[in-house]
Every structure is written in C-alpha cells, then in structure tokens.
Amino acid sequence: MQKLLLSIDKLSTLLGHTFSWLIVVLTLLISWEVFSRYVLGMPHAWAFDVQIMLYGTLFMMAGAYTLAKNGHVRGDVLYGFFEPRTQATVDLILYLVFFIPGVVALSYAGYNFAADSFRINEHSSISADGPPIYPFKAVIPIAGTMLLLQGLVEIARCIICLRDGEWPSRVEDVEEVDVDKLKEMVRIDDPEVGNDQATVGYEGGGLVHLPERRGEVKR
C-alpha cells in the first residue's frame, strides 16, 4: 500500500515540477511583451490572453503537487496541537464531506466545458483575433482528476494513521529552510545561534560547526 501511495506522490511531484517551469515562460513572455510594447512599439493582442492561460495552467496543475506535500493552507490554528489520530479524523471528515464532492464536481464540469470548447473551436473574445482557449479548458478536467487521485491517497493516509497512530511517510522534496533541522545538521544545541558557545559558518563549500570563545571573531 505504501509503495502505491508513494508512486502517486511521485507522479504528482513530477507534474508539479514540470509545470512549475511555466513561471519561467510566463516571466519571459511578460518581459518580452513589455519590451516590444514600449521600446519597439509593437504590442501583441494575444499576449494578455496567453498570460492568463499560462498562469491558470500553472495554478491548476500545482494543486495535486501541493496536496502531496501537505502544503495547502490550513485555517484551524488548533490542528497542529492535535494528536495524529485526531488530525487524521478531522482530515478524513473534511475530505469526505467537502473535498471529494467539490473535486468530483470540478472534474465533471471541467470535462463538459472542455468538450463544448473543442466542439465550437472556441477562441478568446477578450482581444481581437484571440488565441484558442480549448487547450486551456482541457487542463481543468486533467487537473481535477489528478487532484482527486491525490485526494484518495490522502484519505488512505488518514485511515493508515487511524490504524497505526502515526502519519505514513511522504516523498521528500525541496522545502523551505527549517531552523530546527539546520541546527541539528550543524549540531547546535543552544537555542540561540551565534552565542559564545557555537556559531555557524561556511568552510569548504558547506555549513560547518565553528566553536569560538567569547570575544573572538572567526574569519
């Protein structure tokens, strides 16, 4: 079971990493459009539509990836103080009552939107000679399906946690700096970094533990 859960995690992570490059494409597109509009005097009517579609695609396809990393914002400030089984109970109820019906509706409606858009060869009406938007609308059911698949994985994790009393592991990925992990990595026990007992520095291209006496400055 755990191998299956991690395999789906890896798929969501792969899609998230792949579509994250759209932010680079979006940045280059906006930069070129600004240069072309104000320097060359040659604006492109389709640029605005394409920017919206690129950002929308990035936003939607990152949903399953963010869920796989447990990165969605939580509104309950008490959640972090709960025991794992209590957390799993709360999550399971919310997934079954809100998440699954909402994502199923998103996928179903998105499929109909995309099918209608392909059938009429829909183009954007925001700008003259707007680009086709049926490829963009096709992303809606795809993103919804991936989000639903990852949601089923999270439901399975809740059930495992209720059984075992602890959360099962996830696929590791790049994370923001965790101060506690950083202290553990460099073997700093004192809660104040930079006191008279220890400090952190760079040596040989990596973080190292540099003991120093009071009043000394390590150069």
N, C-alpha and C positions, 0 to 999 in steps of 0.2 A: 504493500500500500504506500509506504513512504517513498519508494522509488517512483511510483506513478505520480505522486504529488509533486515531487521534485522535478520530474520531467516536464510537467505542465508549467511549473515555476520557470524552468529554463526556457520554455517556449515564449512565455510572457516577457521574460527578460530579454530574449533575443529580439522580439518585436519592438520592445521599448527602446533598446539600444539602436536598432536600425532606424526607426522613425525619429529618434532624437536628432539625427543629422539634418532633419528638415529645418531646425532652428538656424543652422549654418546657411542653408539655401535661402531661408527667409531673410536673414541678415544681409546676404549678398544681393538679393533681389531689391530690397528696400534701398540699400546703399546705391545700387546702380540706377534705380528709378529717380532718386533724389539728384544724383549727378546728371542724369540725362535730362531731367526736367529743368533744373536751374542753371546748369552750365551749358548744355548743348541745346536747350530749348526744344527738346523732343520728348514730351511726356507720352506715356503709353496708357491707353484707356483700360487695357486689360489688367494692368498691374495691381490695381486695388482689389479686384475680384480674386486674383491668384493669391495675393497675400492672405486674404480671409480663408481661402480654401486650404492653404498650406498650414496655417495656424490651427484651423479646425481639425485637420487630419492629425497633426501632432498631438493636440489635446485629447482627441478621442482614442487614438491608438496607444496613448500612455496610460489609459485607465487600468487595464489589466496588469500592466507592469507595476504601477503604483500600489495596486491591491496586493500583488505578490510580495512586495517589500513592506507591506503593512504601513504604508506611508500616507494614507488618506487622513485628513484632519478629523480629530475626534472632538466633539463638543462637551463631553462629560469629563469634568475635572476630577471626579472621584474614581474613574476607571482604573487609573494607574495604581491605586491603593488596594484594589480587589485582589483576592487570591485567584490563581489561574483558572480554577474551576468556575468561579463566579464570573470572571471575564468571559470564559467560553460560553456560559449560559446566556449572558447578555448578548454576546455576538450572535449566537445561534438564533435567538428570538428575532433579533433585528434583521438577520439575513433572510429568514423565512417569511417574516411579515412585510418587510419593506424592500429589501434588495432584490430578491428573486422576482416578485411581481413587477417591480419597476424595470428591471433589465430585460425581462421577457417582453414587456410592452414596448420598450425601446427597440429591441431587435425586430419584433413583428412589424411595428410601424415603420421602422427604417427600411425593411425589405420592401414594403409597399411603396414608400417614397422613391426608393432607388428604381424599382420596376417601372413605375409611372414615368420617371425621368428618362430612362433609357428608351421607353416606348415612344415618347414625343420628341426625343432628341433635344432635351431641354438645354437652353443656354441662359446665361445670366442676363437679367434685364436691368441691372444696376448701371452698366455702362454700355455705350454704343458698341455693337459687334462684340458683345460679351462672350467670354470663353464658355465651353460646355461645362456643365456642373454635374452631369450624371456620374462621372467618375468619383467626384467628391461625395455625392449622396450614397454611392455604393460602399463607402467607408463606414457608414452608420451601422448597417447590419453586421458587418465584419467585426467592428469594434465591440458591438453589443454581444455578439457570440463569444468573443474572446473574454470579455468581462464576465459573462455568465459562466463560462468554463472555469475561470479562476475563482469565481464565487463558490462554485461547487467544491473546489479544492479547499477553500477556507471553511466551508461547512464541515467537510471531512476532518479538518484540523480541530475544529471545535469539539466534534464527537470524540476524537482521539484524546484531546485534553481532558474532557469529562471522564474518560475511562482511566487515564494514566495520572492525572493530576498535574501535568506539566505540558507546555506547548511543544509540539514537534518542531524539528529544525526546518530552516528555510535555506534556499540557495543564497550564498553570500554574494554581495555586490558592493560596489563603491558606496561609501557612506560619508556623511559629514563627520568632522573631527569629533571624537568622543574623548573628553578630557580624562575621564577615569581610565579608559583603555590606554591613552597616551602615557599617563603616569605609571600604569602597570608595565607598559612596554619598556620604559626607561628606569623602572624600579625606584620610583619616588614614593615614599610612604608618607611624607609630611604633606598635609593638605595645601600648604602654601608653596607654590612654585617660586623658586628664586630666593628662598630663605638662606640662613647662614649654614645650613647643612648640605644642601644639594641644589643643583640647578640643571638646566637642560641646554645643550649646545650642539653644534654640528662638528663632526670630526670624521674625515674620510668619506664625506658624502652622505652621512646618515646621522640620525639622532643618537646621542650618547649621554650617559650619566656622568656629569662632571662635578665631583666633590670639590668644595672650596671652603676656605676658612673665612671668618668674618673679616671684612675689610679688604679682601683680595678681589681683584677683577681678573677673570680668565680671558686672555686674549688669544 
